């Protein structure tokens, strides 16, 4: 179960790199038992392309490592999958958000 307070804390910490967001309509993501998505074949490129312009070191949380992403799974789900709050200045399709959510739901392996 997602903790709504974590999402609110994350949103308030995002500050300068953020804009207002709305629901994506994605209700719940789950980890597929046959998922082949890993940090190496999916996550590193996705995070680099869509997040690191702000979250390499400038904005909290930093997401420059797999461990950092794993520590922020719930926050990323709340701001990037369930809402379109992130990534700031870039648009993602719902299919891209769902794929990100599925990878995160598996623990961002």
Helices and strands as residue ranges (DSSP letters): H 4-14, G 15-17, I 39-43, H 44-50, H 52-55, H 66-71, H 73-76, I 77-81, H 94-105
